[in-house]
């Protein structure tokens, strides 16, 4: 599980562990990895291991990941690691470092992790890959342009890969959630608190995990499915106008807090 010390990734680790699945956690913070690994092992009585890797470092981490996973039988890969803007902003205000980080973390990581584990799955003629995309693939979201584009890439990548490898026993799922109350949503005060419209990662994953093996493209949760269906039917210009208004509001709120 990539990006496994917080949010959706950690919730997936716990839900899979409840079902008796041994877990390998991948994240950049060794202390958090040790704590989560120990907690899961003690609570659910499964084997856990972890790999320290910073996916923002381009090609650098994958040699160590490949070596650590050599001869390990991987049944399920969850590509959850992701990075968004600190707050919505205009494209030209986003630094080059942030652009590269989003490309490396959101896009390159899923490609490389899949490339590492897929041959073993094909050899065993079974396996599942979950790529955590986003409902932002439904329509463009101005002021979150790179984030939305990277998640749309993941959605396309997942769907095409499923057709490519389904005959070889591999199930690839594109997961397209709406806003979940994780650290990534912290820039929006409304979304940073759990509510009916904004579920916690644990609540979300408890539903999403039941779709694995059944739905190749899903929001993972019936509440999100209703929202996704409604949004798909909106004309793009209406969606984009509302998204632009909302992102400007969130940006203003974030900048105000920054000044204070």
C-alpha positions in Angstrom: 0.0 0.0 0.0 1.6 3.2 -1.2 0.9 6.3 0.9 -0.2 4.2 3.9 0.5 6.2 7.1 -2.6 8.5 6.8 -6.0 8.8 5.3 -7.3 6.4 2.7 -4.0 4.4 2.5 -4.0 3.7 6.3 -7.7 2.9 6.2 -7.1 0.3 3.4 -4.2 -1.2 5.4 -6.5 -1.7 8.4 -9.5 -3.0 6.4 -7.3 -5.5 4.5 -5.7 -6.6 7.8 -9.1 -7.2 9.3 -9.5 -9.8 6.5 -6.3 -11.5 7.4 -4.2 -10.0 4.6 -0.5 -9.4 5.4 0.6 -5.9 4.7 3.6 -4.0 3.2 3.4 -0.3 3.9 5.2 2.3 1.8 5.6 5.9 2.8 8.3 8.5 3.3 8.1 8.9 7.1 9.9 6.1 8.9 8.5 6.9 12.4 4.9 6.9 11.1 5.6 3.7 9.2 6.9 2.0 12.3 4.0 3.1 14.4 1.3 2.1 11.9 3.0 -1.2 11.1 3.3 -2.1 14.8 -0.3 -1.0 15.5 -1.7 -3.1 12.6 0.4 -6.2 13.5 -0.7 -6.1 17.2 -4.3 -5.3 16.5 -5.1 -7.7 13.7 -2.4 -10.4 14.2 -1.1 -10.2 10.6 2.5 -9.9 9.3 3.5 -6.4 8.5 6.5 -4.8 6.8 7.4 -1.4 5.5 9.5 0.4 3.0 10.6 4.0 3.4 10.3 5.8 0.1 9.8 9.4 -1.0 7.9 9.3 -4.3 8.6 13.0 -5.0 12.2 12.1 -5.8 11.6 11.0 -9.4 13.3 7.6 -10.3 15.4 7.5 -7.1 13.2 5.4 -4.8 12.2 2.6 -7.1 15.5 0.7 -7.1 15.2 0.2 -3.4 11.5 -0.7 -3.6 12.1 -3.2 -6.4 14.9 -4.8 -4.3 12.6 -4.9 -1.2 9.8 -6.5 -3.1 11.9 -9.1 -4.9 10.6 -12.6 -4.4 7.6 -11.3 -2.4 4.2 -12.5 -3.6 2.0 -9.4 -4.0 -1.7 -10.1 -4.3 -3.1 -6.6 -4.0 -1.5 -3.3 -4.8 -3.1 -0.1 -3.6 -1.7 3.0 -5.3 -2.9 5.7 -3.0 0.0 8.1 -2.6 -1.1 11.6 -3.8 -0.3 15.2 -3.6 -2.5 18.3 -4.2 -2.1 22.0 -4.0 -1.7 23.6 -0.5 -4.8 25.5 -1.7 -6.5 26.1 -5.1 -4.5 28.5 -7.2 -3.8 29.8 -10.7 -1.5 27.6 -12.8 1.2 30.3 -13.1 1.3 30.7 -9.3 2.3 27.0 -8.8 6.0 26.6 -8.4 8.1 24.3 -10.6 8.9 22.2 -7.5 5.2 21.7 -6.8 4.5 20.8 -10.4 7.2 18.1 -10.5 6.1 16.8 -7.1 2.5 16.3 -8.3 3.6 14.7 -11.5 6.0 12.3 -9.7 3.8 11.5 -6.8 0.4 11.3 -8.5 1.3 9.8 -11.9 4.8 8.3 -11.9 4.3 6.4 -8.7 1.3 4.4 -9.9 3.1 3.6 -13.2 6.3 2.5 -11.5 4.7 0.5 -8.7 2.4 -1.3 -11.1 5.4 -2.0 -13.4 7.2 -3.5 -10.4 4.5 -5.8 -9.1 2.5 -6.7 -12.2 4.9 -9.3 -13.7 4.5 -11.4 -10.5 0.7 -11.2 -10.6 0.7 -12.2 -14.3 3.0 -15.2 -13.4 0.5 -16.3 -10.7 -2.5 -15.5 -13.0 -4.2 -13.5 -10.2 -3.9 -10.1 -8.5 -5.7 -6.8 -8.0 -4.5 -3.2 -8.4 -6.4 -0.3 -6.9 -5.5 3.1 -8.2 -7.0 5.9 -6.1 -8.1 8.5 -8.7 -10.7 11.2 -7.9 -14.1 12.5 -8.8 -12.2 15.4 -10.3 -11.9 13.2 -13.5 -15.6 13.8 -14.0 -15.2 17.4 -15.3 -12.3 19.9 -15.3 -11.6 21.8 -12.0 -10.0 25.1 -12.8 -7.5 26.2 -10.1 -6.8 22.6 -9.3 -5.7 21.9 -12.9 -2.6 19.7 -12.4 -4.1 17.7 -9.5 -7.3 17.1 -11.6 -5.3 16.2 -14.7 -3.1 13.8 -12.8 -6.1 12.0 -11.3 -7.8 11.8 -14.8 -4.6 10.2 -16.0 -4.9 7.5 -13.3 -8.5 6.9 -14.2 -7.6 6.3 -17.9 -4.5 4.3 -17.0 -6.6 2.0 -14.7 -9.4 1.4 -17.2 -7.1 0.7 -20.1 -4.8 -1.6 -18.0 -7.8 -3.6 -16.8 -8.8 -4.4 -20.4 -5.2 -5.2 -21.2 -4.7 -7.7 -18.3 -8.1 -9.0 -17.4 -7.6 -12.1 -19.5 -4.4 -12.8 -17.4 -6.4 -12.9 -14.2 -5.6 -9.3 -13.1 -8.3 -7.0 -11.8 -7.6 -3.2 -12.0 -9.8 -0.7 -10.3 -10.1 3.0 -10.7 -11.4 4.5 -7.5 -13.0 8.0 -7.9 -13.9 9.4 -4.5 -15.3 12.9 -3.8 -13.8 14.8 -0.9 -12.7 12.7 2.1 -11.8 14.3 5.4 -8.0 13.7 5.1 -5.0 16.0 5.4 -5.3 16.8 1.7 -8.7 18.5 2.4 -7.3 20.7 5.2 -7.3 23.9 3.0 -11.1 23.8 3.1 -12.6 24.3 6.6 -16.0 22.7 5.6 -14.2 19.6 4.2 -11.8 19.2 7.1 -14.6 18.1 9.4 -16.4 14.7 8.9 -20.1 15.1 7.9 -22.8 13.4 5.8 -21.2 14.9 2.6 -17.6 14.5 3.7 -16.9 11.0 5.2 -13.8 10.0 7.1 -11.2 7.8 5.4 -12.3 4.9 7.6 -16.0 5.3 6.7 -15.2 5.6 3.0 -12.8 2.6 2.8 -15.2 0.4 4.7 -17.5 0.7 1.8 -15.0 1.0 -1.1 -13.2 -2.2 -0.2 -16.3 -4.3 -0.8 -16.3 -3.1 -4.5 -12.9 -4.7 -5.2 -13.2 -7.5 -7.7 -16.7 -6.2 -8.7 -16.4 -2.7 -10.1 -13.5 -1.6 -12.4 -14.5 2.0 -12.1 -16.4 3.2 -9.0 -16.6 6.1 -6.5 -16.5 3.3 -3.9 -19.4 4.7 -1.8 -23.1 5.1 -2.6 -23.1 8.7 -1.4 -20.3 9.5 -3.8 -22.0 7.6 -6.5 -25.1 9.8 -6.3 -22.9 12.9 -6.5 -20.9 11.6 -9.4 -24.0 10.7 -11.4 -25.5 14.1 -10.9 -22.2 15.9 -11.7 -21.8 13.9 -14.9 -25.1 15.1 -16.1 -24.2 18.8 -15.5 -23.1 20.8 -18.6 -19.3 21.2 -18.3 -19.6 25.0 -18.2 -21.9 25.0 -15.2 -19.6 22.6 -13.3 -16.5 24.7 -14.2 -18.2 27.9 -13.2 -19.2 26.5 -9.8 -15.8 24.9 -9.3 -14.1 28.2 -10.1 -16.3 30.0 -7.6 -15.6 27.4 -4.9 -11.9 27.3 -5.5 -11.6 31.1 -5.4 -13.5 31.1 -2.1 -11.2 28.4 -0.6 -8.1 30.3 -2.0 -9.3 33.5 -0.3 -9.9 31.7 3.0 -6.5 30.1 2.9 -4.7 33.3 2.0 -6.5 35.1 4.8 -5.5 32.4 7.3 -1.9 32.7 6.0 -1.8 36.5 6.7 -3.3 36.0 10.2 
